[in-house]
Amino acid sequence: MTEASSNSSGTRTGGIPSVIHEGLPTQLPDIDPQETQDWIDSFDAMVSERGRDRARYVMLRLLERAREEQVGVPALRSTDYINTIPPEREPWFPGDEAIERRIRAFIRWNAAMMVSSANRKGLEVGGHIATYQSSASLYEVGFNHFFRGKDHPGGGDQVYIQGHASPGMYSRAFLEGRLTEEQLYRFRQEVQHGAGKGLSSYPHPRLMPEFWEFPTVSMGLTGINSIYQARFNRYLHNRGIKDTSEQRVYAFLGDGEMAEPESLGAIRVAAREELDNLTWVINCNLQQLDGPVTGNGKIIQELESNFRGAGWNVIKVVWGREWDDLLARDVDGALVNKMNSTPDGAFQTYSVESGGYVRDHFFGDDPRLRKMVEHMNDDQIRKLPRGGHDYRKVFAAFDAAAKHSGQPTVILAKTIKGWTIDALEGKNATHQMKKLTKDDVKKFRDRLYLPISDAELERSYDETGAAPFFHPGANSPEVEYMMERRRALGGSLPKRQVKAKPLTLPGDKIYSELKQGSGKNKIATTMAAVRLLKDWMRDKEIGKRIVPIAPDEYRTFGMDAMFPSAKVYSPHGQQYESVDRKLLLKYTESTSGQLLHEGISEAGAMASATAAGTAYATHGEPMIPFYIFYSMFGFQRTGDSIWAMTDQMGRGFLIGATAGRTTLTGEGLQHADGHSPLLATTNPAVVHYDPAFAYEVAHVMQNGLERMYGSTPEHPNGEDVVYYMTVYNEPVSQPKEPEDVDLEGILKGVHKVGSMEGDGPRVQLMASGVAFPWIKQAAEMLAADWGVYADLWSVTSWNELAREAVATEDHNLMNPGQPSRTPWVTTQLGGGLGPYVAVSDYMTAVPMQIARWVPGDYCVLGADGFGFADTRPAARRFFNIDAESVVVRALQGLADAGDIDPSLVEKAFAQYKIDDATATRGVMQEGGDA
């Protein structure tokens, strides 16, 4: 039990009065304690004599009557607009508040000057000044007293820094000696001064891999990613992989950012799993990018209701200590009522107006309020602070959060955007204001009491075009203090380090089964991938490090056989008898379960994949996420999360199952993935494969495991890529791996798998994934009916072929005078006779990626347009990607080249009716379900 929790008697364990009891504050002054006690005694007697049901009924009637009489009793899901922790319950502050105030002043200055400098004439690269100025106290409380670094015995905390606050982190690192003044001048200039000599705009681990740990500026992702990071910490602990019991996750967010669906979308997960290792700090400066978050409402109250209703511990830090005396005088609740009824838009106005204005408009409409501040002058009223700027109030909130158990905690801290900079404070345009005038800078200096003379300012402007940075010296009391605090807490943050343990990867034997083919049976490539996954999970070395993830689709992908053995992870175990408990494949939950079953949430599943795929860095424990999902709901639905995962240098497997536009026959438009490979091309760290055969699946997965989790001279700790493999639900005959298999071709993107023998015109047929049977059938038809003979190519990756070709051309551009290199795909396909005809279950643009480098006439068939529900034969005829369409397209290519009579094309067109999808009516299919 802590400040924000209570027992049934309304007191904390040990008899200490609670701060919050069922959402109602108990800190307001009691002007008649005896009368209060009489009411309580009466209620207790009713419970004792008449029972809880009668007491509940009477309480509900009283609440109803209170509303009728317009008595402002807050709803049980929210509290009055005052601090959760009253002054008498604030803990002793262990630091030196004066010296910490000086440290904050130095950091504030350098953060603001960094952005202003980056926008000097002729540079103007942007940046944000106001966010950090509003949240400086929130961060500094954490850095000086709570955030544990990587060297802490408990393993260190994971801190998600708000993206727009990055200048404050750079400024602190400068004082600590981690960054140079030169680097601060090069904020947002990452190339022109040389690699590593500038600073990224926001937290980007891929750009600054030793500094930033979590990418956060894509708003909303911080919320969901931090929840699943805290959950994954518990997963590691409960599975016995790492003791994470002393590690906490802190996430800093903005009140405007909470409008993003991802911000609030998973908060019930954190409460349900009792993630008391998670603390959110929401900087409520009441402003979003272009104006108030909710001018006519109260965002803190709204968020309190959301979080309290979801089961979180909520701590509000609304008012600074100067308000304590006024609240103590509020014997009849007039001040609290005014606080409750004043909208945020008015509070924002008060932040920029004079004390006289506040006296007249906030205190002046009620004589009781005006009397309450009659002893204060206008300047004192103007300076009445918000709680997020009061160091002791913020410390009390952090301290309570750290001691709370059983629930995640959210701290709602009220601040002023741009605080301490007169030119920016509270203005709607604050977010867009990038630079300060000389007069603005001088006022800012004076407000921070910095020892920088006008002459120094002028000299700096003359020499650099911007104000100077300030450093008090490595031996100054302030720097020595902050360094001592960080040493005591385990080292500087933010910081990313890789201390992953080397893994012994399984040898070739584990892949042999898939290479034998399926014989007389037919299996889908999804089943091939899942079969290999099961073998991996049985491996003594890597088995426990596999993290299977699915959004409520394990049965869909044939993974229900894992339920009884691997079990579904639940921090509470299984506290019920499963409805299918008598079945062999019964659904089984366990505290040490290996399967992460995310429910219907691809966003949550991606957050888990990110946490698992970055554990090699965040925890020094390499984990291997294997996230399998409906392909359509991957890059299209959660592409931003995948981008963040690769920014964070995550690794692992994303398995886009039920891939293709025509294989998930009955599901229709929103399930028909015809474009995910194209979306995958936009992410430089995503390696996409579209294998046709089980043996290709084996080689792709083995290669991915070795690249990401093996060790090479170039990548001793593994390579920071993610493998995206599209697989299908359509069962097909799986051939045995050829003895002369072209392994290089499989991994680079295309290999020759067959050739029709005969004398006559030749064509080159190319296909990926589930489309290969179409070109195989087309080759047989061409030979039997038209005297045309085909070479067959399996394209395992259009994307990798195009990527290598572009890289080759870039190399040639950057090395003039040197012998030109030839793209690998050109060499691989060279020598083929006749036109090249390419087909896939994706839109035409996917195979068209390599058109420039194909050494011959190139014809492409693709599933362009929206998907729909029907049989596979009907859909493929409609899109003209079936075997018959391939035949006609091949003949047309030969006719265009003058190799056959054009009349043959007309004959084939009429014979196969490729313009008539109704011609496929009655054609049977198998394995049509998901």
Secondary structure, DSSP 4 states (H G I P E B T S, - for coil): --TT---TTSB-TTSPBPSEETTEE--S--S-HHHHHHHHHHHHHHHHHH-HHHHHHHHHHHHHHHHHTT--PPPTT---SS-SS-GGGPPPP-S-HHHHHHHHHHHHHHHHHHHHHHTSTTT-----SHHHHHHHHHHHHHHHHT---TTSTT---EEE--GGGHHHHHHHHHHTTSS-HHHHHTBT--STT-TTSSB-SS--TTTSTTT------STTHHHHHHHHHHHHHHHHHHTTS---TT--EEEEEETGGGGSHHHHTTHHHHHHTT-TTEEEEEEE-SB-SSSBSSTTS-HHHHHHHHHHHHT-EEEEE-B-THHHHHHHT-TTSHHHHHHHHS-HHHHHHHHHS-HHHHIIIIITTSHHHHHHTTTS-HHHHHTPPBGGG-HHHHHHHHHHHHH--SS-EEEEEE--TTTT-TTTTT-TTGGG-----HHHHHHHHHHHT----HHHHHHHHHHHSSPPP----TTSHHHHHHHHHHHHHTS-SS-----PPP-----GGGGTTGGG--TTSEE-HHHHHHHHHHHHHH-TTTGGGEEEEESS-TTTTT-GGGTTTT-EE-TT---S--TTTTSTT---EETT--BEE--S-HHHHHHHHHHHHTHHHHTS---EEEEEEEGGGSHHHHHHHHHHHHHTT--EEEEEES-SSSSSTTT-GGG--S-HHHHHHT-TTEEEE---SHHHHHHHHHHHHHHHHS--SS-TT----EEEEE--SS-EE-PPPPTT--HHHHHHTEEEEEE---SS-EEEEEE-GGGHHHHHHHHHHHHHHH--EEEEEEES-HHHHHHHHHHHHHHHHHSTTSPPP--HHHHHHTT--S-EEEE-SS-TTTGGGGGGG-SS-EEEE---S----S-HHHHHHHHT-SHHHHHHHHHHHHHHTTSS-THHHHHHHHHHTTT-GGGGTT---S----
